[in-house]
Amino acid sequence: NVTARALLRRYGWWNATELRDNETQFSFSLANNLGPCDSDLSTTDCLQVGTLSVELDEYTRWLVVAVLPAGAFNAQKKAMAKLREEEREAAEKQALATFKSLVVDFFIFSFLILCMSALIGLGLGCIVSQPLHRLSELMQLVGNLDLAKGSAELEELRS
């Protein structure tokens, strides 16, 4: 079998420590005399091997070997990577939309606070300026000595 020859060529013997203690994966090329595949694992002559050592009892150990076209082991990995990338992009778009919304809300609230401050200032200014305007008129009358005895203005000034 081609896969058995590739395993023996790579690990030397069936009871190799790396085969016995670890799950292993490697690829080999039928066209490259069972050597490694080129960087493109999607070619038809490239096979990927996965092994798992299973201990049945203290004297018996089986080596489970799965051989598939090289792209088969990577298909789920590529699909998961693509899914993670799509989720990352969606989260990034959501974060950007949230940020834009917060900036708009900030400016709206800032404008509302500015308008409220201006209205409160205008209202307080009107409330304070009316008595001051009346006091100014009375002071002008006093300055002109134009107060008639017993006039309402004189009584207001005294109070």
C-alpha positions as CSV (number, residue, x, y, z in Angstrom):
1,N,0.0,0.0,0.0
2,V,1.3,3.5,-0.9
3,T,0.2,5.0,2.5
4,A,2.0,2.3,4.5
5,R,5.2,3.0,2.5
6,A,4.8,6.7,3.1
7,L,4.4,6.1,6.8
8,L,7.5,3.9,7.0
9,R,9.5,6.3,4.9
10,R,8.6,9.2,7.2
11,Y,8.8,7.5,10.7
12,G,11.1,4.5,10.0
13,W,9.0,1.8,11.8
14,W,5.5,1.2,13.0
15,N,6.3,1.6,16.7
16,A,7.9,5.0,16.4
17,T,7.4,7.3,19.4
18,E,5.8,10.0,17.4
19,L,3.2,7.6,16.0
20,R,2.6,6.0,19.3
21,D,2.3,9.1,21.5
22,N,0.7,11.7,19.2
23,E,-2.0,12.2,16.7
24,T,0.0,13.0,13.5
25,Q,-0.8,14.6,10.2
26,F,1.4,14.8,7.2
27,S,1.0,15.0,3.4
28,F,2.8,13.2,0.6
29,S,2.8,13.4,-3.1
30,L,2.3,10.4,-5.4
31,A,4.2,12.3,-8.1
32,N,7.1,13.2,-5.8
33,N,8.1,9.6,-4.9
34,L,6.1,9.8,-1.6
35,G,7.9,13.0,-0.7
36,P,6.3,16.1,0.6
37,C,3.6,17.9,-1.4
38,D,4.3,21.3,-3.0
39,S,2.8,24.3,-1.2
40,D,-0.5,23.8,-3.1
41,L,-2.3,21.0,-1.2
42,S,-5.2,21.0,-3.6
43,T,-3.5,19.0,-6.3
44,T,-5.0,15.6,-7.0
45,D,-1.7,13.7,-6.4
46,C,-1.3,15.1,-2.9
47,L,-2.7,12.9,-0.1
48,Q,-2.9,13.9,3.5
49,V,-2.6,11.2,6.2
50,G,-3.9,11.4,9.8
51,T,-2.9,8.8,12.4
52,L,-4.0,7.9,15.9
53,S,-2.6,5.2,18.1
54,V,-5.2,3.3,20.1
55,E,-4.2,1.1,23.0
56,L,-6.6,-1.9,23.3
57,D,-4.8,-3.5,26.2
58,E,-1.2,-3.4,27.6
59,Y,0.0,-5.8,24.8
60,T,-2.1,-4.6,21.9
61,R,-2.0,-1.2,20.1
62,W,-3.6,-0.4,16.8
63,L,-2.6,2.5,14.5
64,V,-5.7,4.0,13.0
65,V,-4.8,5.6,9.6
66,A,-7.0,7.9,7.5
67,V,-6.0,9.0,4.1
68,L,-7.9,11.6,2.1
69,P,-7.1,14.1,-0.6
70,A,-5.0,16.8,1.0
71,G,-7.7,19.5,0.8
72,A,-10.2,17.4,2.7
73,F,-8.5,17.9,6.1
74,N,-8.2,21.6,5.4
75,A,-11.7,22.2,4.2
76,Q,-13.3,22.6,7.7
77,K,-10.3,24.6,8.9
78,K,-10.7,27.0,6.0
79,A,-14.5,27.2,6.5
80,M,-14.0,28.0,10.2
81,A,-11.4,30.6,9.4
82,K,-13.7,32.2,6.8
83,L,-16.6,32.1,9.3
84,R,-14.4,33.8,12.0
85,E,-13.3,36.4,9.5
86,E,-16.9,37.2,8.6
87,E,-17.9,37.4,12.3
88,R,-15.0,39.7,13.0
89,E,-16.0,41.9,10.1
90,A,-19.6,42.0,11.2
91,A,-18.5,42.9,14.8
92,E,-16.3,45.6,13.4
93,K,-19.1,47.1,11.4
94,Q,-21.4,46.9,14.4
95,A,-18.8,48.6,16.6
96,L,-18.3,51.4,14.0
97,A,-22.1,51.9,13.7
98,T,-22.4,52.1,17.5
99,F,-19.5,54.6,17.6
100,K,-21.1,56.7,15.0
101,S,-24.4,56.6,16.8
102,L,-22.7,57.6,20.1
103,V,-21.0,60.6,18.4
104,V,-24.3,61.8,16.9
105,D,-26.0,61.4,20.3
106,F,-23.2,63.3,21.9
107,F,-23.6,66.2,19.6
108,I,-27.4,66.2,19.9
109,F,-27.2,66.2,23.7
110,S,-24.5,68.9,23.6
111,F,-26.6,71.1,21.4
112,L,-29.7,70.5,23.7
113,I,-27.6,71.4,26.7
114,L,-26.3,74.6,25.0
115,C,-29.9,75.6,24.0
116,M,-31.2,74.9,27.6
117,S,-28.3,76.9,29.1
118,A,-29.0,79.8,26.7
119,L,-32.7,79.8,27.5
120,I,-32.1,79.6,31.3
121,G,-29.6,82.4,31.0
122,L,-32.0,84.5,29.0
123,G,-34.8,83.8,31.4
124,L,-32.6,84.7,34.5
125,G,-31.4,87.8,32.7
126,C,-35.0,89.0,32.1
127,I,-36.0,88.2,35.7
128,V,-33.0,90.1,37.1
129,S,-33.1,93.0,34.6
130,Q,-36.7,94.1,35.2
131,P,-36.2,95.2,38.8
132,L,-32.8,96.7,37.9
133,H,-34.4,98.6,35.0
134,R,-37.1,100.0,37.4
135,L,-34.3,100.9,39.9
136,S,-32.5,102.7,37.1
137,E,-35.6,104.7,36.3
138,L,-36.0,105.7,39.9
139,M,-32.4,106.7,40.2
140,Q,-32.8,108.9,37.2
141,L,-35.8,110.6,38.9
142,V,-33.7,111.1,42.1
143,G,-30.9,112.5,40.0
144,N,-33.3,115.0,38.3
145,L,-34.9,115.8,41.7
146,D,-38.2,115.1,40.0
147,L,-39.9,113.4,42.9
148,A,-43.1,114.8,44.0
149,K,-43.9,114.5,47.7
150,G,-46.1,111.5,48.2
151,S,-45.7,110.1,44.7
152,A,-45.9,106.4,44.1
153,E,-42.3,106.4,42.9
154,L,-41.0,107.9,46.2
155,E,-42.9,105.4,48.2
156,E,-41.5,102.6,46.1
157,L,-38.0,103.9,46.5
158,R,-38.4,104.1,50.3
159,S,-39.5,100.5,50.4
